[in-house]
């Protein structure tokens, strides 16, 4: 059995750990709230941009579709943008998103390239020798749109240059504090007339369905809007993932704290036993000594 | 009859309300939009958006974007928009200095970087100019400048 001193040290160190994990839990809890607020902030733009896109794409007399809206008949390469965390200690958050990605794309019909956001995702994919063409890590704790827009721009560039024919986005959707779900979304080509749920139905009927006056030409306007919309989707995914990461970390840290408290209780019990045993032994020694002394005096 | 005006940037809703006239910095020049305007889509330049309602006028800086006009609603999808009254002068000034210093250090290695710095410089100049010209609360302006 360990000595009483060793056990005292052990108990103290476990207590310290529980304090650290408790602090981390509190930090993550406040970060989740901030990230969720940021996600909410992007909704108005996303809704409006989508309405404008539907308007433009649905205009009468459109002859050819914009390249970013056109499905390519011959898909030769795919690009996947994977959003993960920069740091660990977040339970299964990082492994879940990577496992999901590999499930979706390991046996994909065409070669797949990856752009990773977050250090963990990069490391995990590189270790599996995946074709990672770019990585974005070390994003600020509360990224602004500007911090993230380069990712979307890169995806659009790769697509327009014909290096890839499809772009997917994989991230972790924040469902509740306890549930985060990895999801996959098609980024490009943008499917305007698909009946996806994320589409906010355009209930707002305008009085005049007349054609637009375009300034400049309509393709140039689409050139402006679609890349922005793509970048915005990436931005939203990053924010959702951030909220998920913090929520996962919070739960992991709460479990760690609970475990530490349990461990301290068990150790304390064992320590008390050891201490009690030592005291008993000491008393026995003294009693034995006194007895022996009494006997030797009686003999005299 | 007023027209509804909604200004949103990627990270938040900047303005929403019924107004009498909106003046936009369109690519082909400044345009004033009144209620019942024909449907129009335009991209925006760097500049200011003026929103007037009765005697009240609100000014916003906008760093490019897209505006959709319908007879009863104007939707502005802005790349960074701010109410002139809310601009943090000290921050805008610091951003400008940073960008200028970077340009003085010599030409950046690649074009992307150069464009990014230039855009940052243009944004902060736009902010500073707009505040000097349009901010109503001049006292706040002079106070800030005295501090600097």
Interface residues (C-beta under 8 A of the other chain):
Chain A: X38 X41 X42 X44 X45 X48 X49 X51 X52 X55 X56 X144 X145 X146 X204 X206 X207 X208 X210 X211 X212 X213 X214 X215 X216 X218 X220 X221 X224 X225 X228 X231 X232 X235
Chain B: X6 X8 X9 X10 X11 X12 X13 X26 X27 X28 X38 X39 X40 X41 X42 X43 X66 X68 X70 X71 X72 X73 X75 X77 X79 X80
